[in-house]
Amino acid sequence: MIELFEVADNRHSGLILGMVAQVLADSGVVLNQCDAIAFGRGPGSFTGLRIGVGVVQGLAYGADIPVVPVSSLRVQAARVRAANVLAAFDARMGQLYWGRYRRNGDRVEPDMKDIMLTAPERVSVPPEDLWTAVGTGCDLCREVIESANPDSKIRFVQRSYPHAMDVARLGVLDFQAGEMIPAAQAVPEYIRNQVTTRK
């Protein structure tokens, strides 16, 4: 696989199409030769999700191919080769998006029914297993998460970010399982619709 990766802060919209063109050129593939386009559906930055979904829809419409939505927290969990992963993103407003994931070979699947949106002290992992904690939420709230889980074994991996390579790997597995949708049905998964609090 070929991947371009950059921590770009607020420059996503200016970089993304050029990076897509570069990856296609480097791989010698034309977009309509692809079976589908996998994308991180969220949760995450509201603006980043809208940019990503908008670009994916435009590319998929133009190439007449389906899309494969992949949870961004699941992508974050796939970044580490660990059996049990706690993935968390900073959701601002004193909250985290978080979920627990289990690895079974190449598959990384949720250990919970839903992605959670809670205060950091509500994050929980079962005490009987070793958990690897990744994502900006774990970086930001390590001490709070440790205090909330005094009997749990948690190993923190700092500055781990979701990668397109992991979106692609999970997207292939989901595509093979028939989990693709038409481009028109691609929507961000915000979890929370409120962006700011009123002072």
N, C-alpha and C positions, 0 to 999 in steps of 0.2 A: 504494500500500500504506500501511497505517496501522501504526505501531510505537510501543510504549512501551519505554523502555530505562532501566535503573537499575543501577548497581553497588551491590549490596545486601549484600555480605558474607554473613552468616549469617541473613538475613531472608527468604530465598526463599519458604519455606513460608507465611509470613504475607502475602506480596504477590501470589503468582502467580495465584490464582483471581480476585482483584479486578482484576488487570491483564487477564486473559483477558476478563472481563465488560466492561471498559471498551473494549477493542479491538473486540469484537463490537458493542457499542452505538454506538461512533463510526462503524463501517463499515455499520451498518444490516443486519447479517447475523445470522441465527439459526444456531446451531452445526450443526444437521442439514441445513442448506443447503450446507455445505462438502463438497467431494469427499473430503478426507482431512485429517489433522493431521500436519504434519511436526514432528520433534523432534530435538534434538541428542542422539545416543545415547552420546556419550563418545568418547574418554576424558576424565576430569576428576575433580572432587571426588566421592568416593563418595556422600556424603550428597546433594549437589546432583543427581547422576544419578538416585538412587533417588526423590527428590522429583519430578523432571521426568517420569520414566517413569510413576510412579504417577498423576500428574495426567493425563498424556496417555491412559493406559489408561482411567481413569474417564470422561474426556470422550468418548473415541471409543466406548466401550461404550454410554454414554448416548445418543449421537447415531447409533449403528449405522453408523459409517464406519471405513475403514481408516486406518492410520498409515504414515508414511514416515520411516524412521530415516536420519539424516544424520550422518556423522562430524563431531564437534565441531572437530577439527583442520582438516577441509576447510572448515567454516564460518568458522573463523578466517582461513584462507587467502583466502577469498572477500571478506574485509573490505577488501582492498587491490586496486587495479586495476594489477596487475603480472603480467608474463608468467610469472615463476618465483618461487615463494614457499616459504620455509622457515617452517613453523608449529610452535611448540613451547609446551607448557604445563609448568609446574613440577609434577612428580610427587612432590615431597617425597623424603625419604630419599636425597638426593644424586643424583636422577635426573630426566630429562625424558621426557615423551611428545613425540615429534616425527615429522614427515613432510614430504616435499617434494611440491609441487603445481605443475601447469602450467595456465595459463589458455588456453582456446580459445573465444573469443567470450564467451558467458555461462557456459559450462561451466568448472568448476574440477575437475581430475581428478588423482588421485595419480600421482606420478612413481616410486613405489616399490611393492613388493609388499605390504608391511605397515606399519602404524604401529609405530614403534620405541619401546622403553623402554630407555634407556641412560644412562650417565653423560654429562654435558655434553660432555666431551672426545671422545666417540664420534660426535657430530653431524657430518655431512659433507654438503657440496654440491659438485657438479661445478665445476671451475675455469673452464670455457669460457663460462659464462653469468653474467649479473648476477642475483643473488638478493635478494629483499626478505624480511627476517626479521621475523616478528611473533609476538606472544603473550607470556604471562608468563614462559615459559622463556627466551625471547630477551632479555627485559628483565633477567632475573636473571643470566643467564650470558653476556652479550655478549662479554666479554673472553676467556672460555674458548673460546667458539665461534670467535671470530676467530683465536685462537692455534692451534686445531685445523685451521683451513682457511687457511693462510698464502698460498696461491696463488689463493684464490677472491675474487670481488668480491661483497661482501655489504653491502646497505643496510638498516640497522635502523630500524624504525618503532616508537617507544616507546608504551607504554600503549594498545595496540590490543586490544579485547576482541571476542569473538564477539557478533553481534547477531541478534535474532529475524528481522529483515528478510532476512538472508542465509540463515538456515535456510529461510525461506519460498521465496526465489528458487530455491535448490538443490532444495528439496522439490518445487516445481512441475516442474522438469526431470526429476527422478527419478520422479515420479508419471506423467509423460507417457511415460517409458521403461518403465512397468509395474513399478516397484520398490516398490510398496506391500505391506504385510502386515496380517493381522488384528491387532487390538489385543492379543489374548492372547499374540502372539509378540513383542511389544515388550519388549526387555530392555536393560539398560545394557551398554555395552562398557567393562569396567573395565581390560582389558589386564593389570593386576596385581591379584591378590586380597589381597595383604598390605598392610595399612594402616600399621602401625608396625613398628619394629625393637625387639627386646628389648635392654635395656641390660645 
